[in-house]
Amino acid sequence: MSFILGNKTVLSAFEAVADTGRFSHAYIIEGAVGSGRLTLARAIASILAGKEHAPKITAGVHQDVYELRCEEGSSTIKIDQIREIISQAYIKPAECDKKIFIIENAQQMVPPAQNALLQIFEEPPKNVMFFLLVTNRNLLLSTLKSRAVTLKTEKFPDSFVREELKKRYPDAHSLIEEAVLIADGALGKAFAFLDDEKSRKAVTLVKSYFSAVNEGASFSRLSSVISPSVSNDRNYLFSVMNYFSLALRDILTFSVGYTEKTMFFADRSLLEELSQGLDRQRLFSAYETVCRIMRDVSKINVSLALSSVNMSLAGDFA
């Protein structure tokens, strides 16, 4: 597959399985935003359908490869969307031997939608396959996870990401190293960071927040840093919480002595101070709340959830 830059080991492994004809009816493709999940799913679909179908599949326009994502302006995949693909699953393929359904950011399915999908996972029609693309498989219902095989995207070396960014963004010198750090081996994530001002704004917000935490900021001050920025835009909230989770992961790993690689903090001195100054139990509490916000982003009470994070990290609740 010449259009694939990464994930070639995963693809080769799938090709080996393809030779045996022993497929699962459902796969979870887990990886960071920008790690090539959709490209990988399309490449696998091309293997299943045959190389003559690859151009249409790669372009996302093949009638037997159905791609589902959040509707424009929405942060969730709703049950009606899942019901639609379930009805499509019982219609015979038009051109291929199989009908393939790719659900992008499947962790954004509301629980009723996941439960509806579970029904067809338990008794799938013949010659139908599903690919659930997720940032974290643990954001799916356990019953759904147990009925699918998980494939994980591969990371590029930082050196490769750096060289690709230098080629494509020759004028972005000051942002290249930060993009490499944020990407953590996901080339598309680095592209998104450099292309999307909102993503860079989210990173700046999280940096400001943890700088305030390091200064022993009060609950009130932390609330003023984050709450007004994210309360009315749940897609932006998800992005901010994703960076929050990386920052908290860095602090937690530093606190137990793992200092080789960071995923968010370029400033090692700030990270060291945070890891020494914050109680580990409070960090775990904040991390669990952040993961819950990401999992339930469509329905969670944002103010209450952010208050819980702020209480875990505020100086006046220490």
C-alpha positions in Angstrom: 0.0 0.0 0.0 2.1 2.9 -1.3 -0.2 5.6 0.2 0.7 4.4 3.8 3.6 6.0 5.5 3.3 4.2 8.8 1.5 1.2 10.4 3.1 -1.2 8.0 3.8 -3.8 10.6 0.1 -3.9 11.5 -0.9 -4.0 7.9 1.6 -6.9 7.1 0.2 -8.8 10.0 -3.3 -8.4 8.7 -2.2 -9.5 5.2 -0.9 -12.7 6.8 -4.3 -13.3 8.4 -6.0 -12.5 5.1 -4.2 -15.3 3.5 -5.8 -17.7 5.9 -9.3 -16.2 5.5 -9.9 -16.3 9.2 -11.2 -12.8 10.0 -13.0 -11.4 13.0 -16.2 -9.6 12.2 -15.1 -6.6 14.3 -11.8 -4.8 14.9 -10.9 -1.9 17.1 -8.1 0.3 15.7 -6.7 2.2 18.7 -4.3 5.1 18.4 -3.9 8.8 19.0 -5.6 11.4 16.8 -3.4 11.7 13.7 -1.8 8.2 14.1 -3.3 7.0 10.8 -6.2 5.1 12.1 -8.5 5.9 9.1 -5.8 5.4 6.5 -5.0 2.0 8.1 -8.7 1.0 8.1 -9.0 1.9 4.5 -5.9 0.0 3.6 -7.2 -3.1 5.4 -10.6 -2.6 3.6 -8.6 -2.5 0.3 -7.0 -5.8 1.1 -10.4 -7.4 1.8 -12.1 -5.9 -1.2 -9.2 -6.4 -3.7 -6.7 -4.0 -5.2 -9.0 -3.0 -8.0 -11.3 -1.4 -5.4 -8.4 0.4 -3.6 -8.6 3.8 -5.3 -12.3 4.3 -4.4 -11.8 3.0 -0.9 -8.7 5.2 -0.3 -10.8 8.2 -1.5 -13.6 7.3 0.9 -16.2 6.9 -1.9 -16.7 3.1 -2.3 -20.3 2.1 -1.9 -19.5 -1.0 0.1 -17.2 0.7 2.5 -19.4 2.9 4.7 -17.7 5.5 6.8 -19.5 7.0 9.8 -18.5 9.9 12.0 -20.1 12.6 14.1 -22.5 14.8 12.2 -21.4 18.3 11.6 -21.7 20.5 14.7 -22.1 17.5 17.0 -19.6 15.9 19.4 -21.4 12.6 19.5 -22.4 9.7 17.3 -26.1 9.1 17.9 -28.2 6.0 18.1 -30.1 6.9 14.8 -26.8 6.9 13.0 -26.0 3.4 14.3 -29.5 2.2 13.4 -28.9 3.4 9.9 -25.7 1.3 9.5 -27.3 -1.7 11.1 -30.1 -1.5 8.4 -27.4 -1.1 5.7 -25.5 -4.2 7.1 -28.4 -6.5 6.0 -28.3 -5.3 2.4 -26.0 -7.3 0.1 -22.7 -5.7 -1.1 -23.0 -4.1 -4.5 -19.4 -4.6 -5.8 -17.4 -6.6 -3.2 -17.7 -9.9 -1.3 -17.9 -7.9 1.9 -19.6 -4.9 3.3 -17.3 -2.9 5.6 -18.3 -0.2 8.2 -15.7 2.2 9.6 -16.8 4.2 12.6 -14.4 7.2 13.2 -13.9 8.2 16.8 -16.1 5.4 18.0 -15.5 6.5 21.6 -17.9 9.3 20.8 -20.9 7.0 20.4 -23.5 7.7 23.1 -24.1 4.6 25.3 -27.4 3.7 23.6 -25.6 3.8 20.3 -22.9 1.4 21.6 -25.6 -0.9 23.0 -27.4 -0.9 19.6 -24.1 -1.8 17.9 -23.5 -4.6 20.4 -26.7 -6.4 19.2 -25.2 -6.8 15.7 -21.8 -7.6 17.0 -23.4 -10.6 18.8 -25.1 -11.9 15.7 -23.4 -10.3 12.7 -24.7 -10.8 9.2 -22.6 -12.8 6.9 -19.8 -11.0 5.0 -20.0 -7.8 7.2 -17.0 -6.3 9.0 -16.8 -3.4 11.4 -13.8 -1.2 12.3 -14.1 1.0 15.3 -11.5 3.8 15.3 -10.7 5.0 18.9 -8.2 7.1 20.8 -8.6 4.7 23.8 -10.4 1.4 23.7 -11.3 1.8 27.4 -13.7 4.6 26.4 -15.9 1.9 24.8 -18.3 -0.4 26.7 -16.6 -3.5 28.0 -19.2 -5.7 26.3 -18.3 -4.1 22.9 -14.6 -4.4 23.5 -14.8 -8.1 24.3 -16.4 -8.9 20.9 -13.7 -7.2 18.8 -10.0 -7.7 18.0 -7.8 -4.7 18.9 -5.2 -3.4 16.5 -2.9 -0.6 17.7 -1.4 2.0 15.4 2.4 2.3 15.4 4.5 5.4 16.4 7.0 7.1 14.1 10.4 7.9 15.7 10.7 11.6 16.7 13.5 12.0 14.2 11.2 11.0 11.4 8.4 13.3 12.5 10.9 16.2 12.9 12.2 15.8 9.4 8.8 15.5 7.8 7.7 18.7 9.6 10.7 20.6 8.5 10.0 19.6 4.9 6.3 20.6 5.1 6.5 23.6 7.4 9.8 25.3 6.5 8.7 28.6 8.2 7.5 27.0 11.5 10.9 26.7 13.2 9.8 27.9 16.6 6.9 25.3 16.7 8.6 22.2 15.3 10.0 20.8 18.6 6.7 21.4 20.4 4.8 19.7 17.6 7.2 16.7 17.8 6.6 16.4 21.5 2.8 16.8 21.3 2.7 14.3 18.4 4.3 11.4 20.3 5.0 9.6 17.1 1.6 10.4 15.4 2.5 12.4 12.3 -1.0 13.5 11.6 -1.3 14.9 15.2 1.8 17.0 14.5 0.2 18.3 11.3 -3.0 19.1 13.1 -1.1 21.0 15.8 0.7 23.2 13.2 -2.4 23.6 11.0 -5.0 24.2 13.7 -4.9 27.4 15.8 -7.5 25.9 18.1 -5.2 22.9 18.9 -2.3 25.3 19.8 -4.7 27.3 21.9 -5.7 24.2 23.8 -2.0 23.4 24.5 -1.4 27.0 25.7 -4.4 26.8 28.0 -3.2 23.6 29.6 0.3 25.0 30.1 -1.2 28.1 31.8 -3.3 25.9 34.0 -0.4 23.8 35.3 1.8 26.8 35.7 -0.9 28.2 38.0 -1.1 24.8 39.8 2.6 24.9 40.4 2.3 28.3 42.0 -0.3 26.9 44.4 -3.3 28.6 42.8 -6.6 28.6 44.6 -9.7 26.8 43.4 -11.1 30.1 42.3 -8.1 31.0 40.2 -8.0 27.6 38.5 -11.6 27.9 37.7 -11.1 31.2 36.1 -8.3 29.8 33.9 -10.2 26.9 32.4 -14.0 27.1 32.9 -14.8 30.1 30.7 -12.7 28.7 27.9 -14.3 25.3 27.5 -17.8 25.4 28.9 -19.6 26.1 25.6 -17.7 24.0 23.1 -17.6 20.2 23.8 -15.3 19.4 20.9 -12.8 22.0 22.3 -13.4 20.6 25.8 -12.4 17.1 24.5 -9.2 18.5 23.0 -8.3 20.3 26.2 -9.0 17.3 28.3 -6.8 15.1 26.0 -3.9 17.4 26.6 -4.8 17.5 30.3 -4.5 13.7 30.4 -1.0 13.8 28.8 0.1 16.5 31.2 -1.1 14.4 34.2 0.5 11.3 32.8 3.8 13.1 32.6 3.5 14.3 36.2 2.6 10.9 37.5 5.4 9.1 35.7 7.9 11.6 36.9 6.7 11.1 40.4 7.6 7.4 40.3 11.0 8.1 38.7 10.3 7.6 35.0 11.9 10.6 33.3 13.1 9.4 29.9 10.2 10.7 27.8 7.5 13.2 28.2 4.3 13.5 26.2 3.3 17.1 27.0 5.9 19.1 29.1 8.9 20.4 27.3 9.9 22.3 30.5 11.5 19.6 32.6 12.0 21.9 35.6 8.3 22.7 35.8 7.4 19.0 35.4 9.8 18.1 38.2 8.4 20.7 40.5 4.8 19.5 39.8 5.7 15.9 40.4 7.3 16.7 43.7 4.7 19.2 44.9 1.5 17.3 44.2 0.1 14.4 46.1 -0.1 11.3 44.0 -3.6 10.4 45.1 -4.8 13.9 44.1 -3.2 13.4 40.7 -4.9 10.1 40.2 -8.3 11.6 41.2 -7.8 14.4 38.6 -6.7 11.9 36.0 -9.8 9.7 36.6 -12.1 12.8 36.3 -10.4 13.9 33.1 -10.9 10.4 31.6 -14.5 10.5 32.6 -15.0 13.9 31.0 -13.5 12.5 27.7 -15.7 9.4 27.9 -18.9 11.2 28.7 -18.2 14.5 26.9 -21.6 14.7 25.3 -23.6 14.4 28.5 -21.5 15.3 31.4 -22.2 18.4 33.6 -19.1 20.4 32.6 -19.1 22.8 35.5 -19.3 20.0 38.1 -16.7 17.9 36.3 -14.2 20.7 36.0 -14.8 21.7 39.6 -13.8 18.2 40.6 -10.5 18.5 38.6 -9.8 21.9 40.2 -10.5 20.6 43.7 -8.0 17.8 43.1 -5.3 20.3 42.1 -6.0 23.6 43.8 -3.6 24.8 46.5 -6.4 25.6 49.0 -7.6 22.0 48.9 -4.2 20.5 49.5 
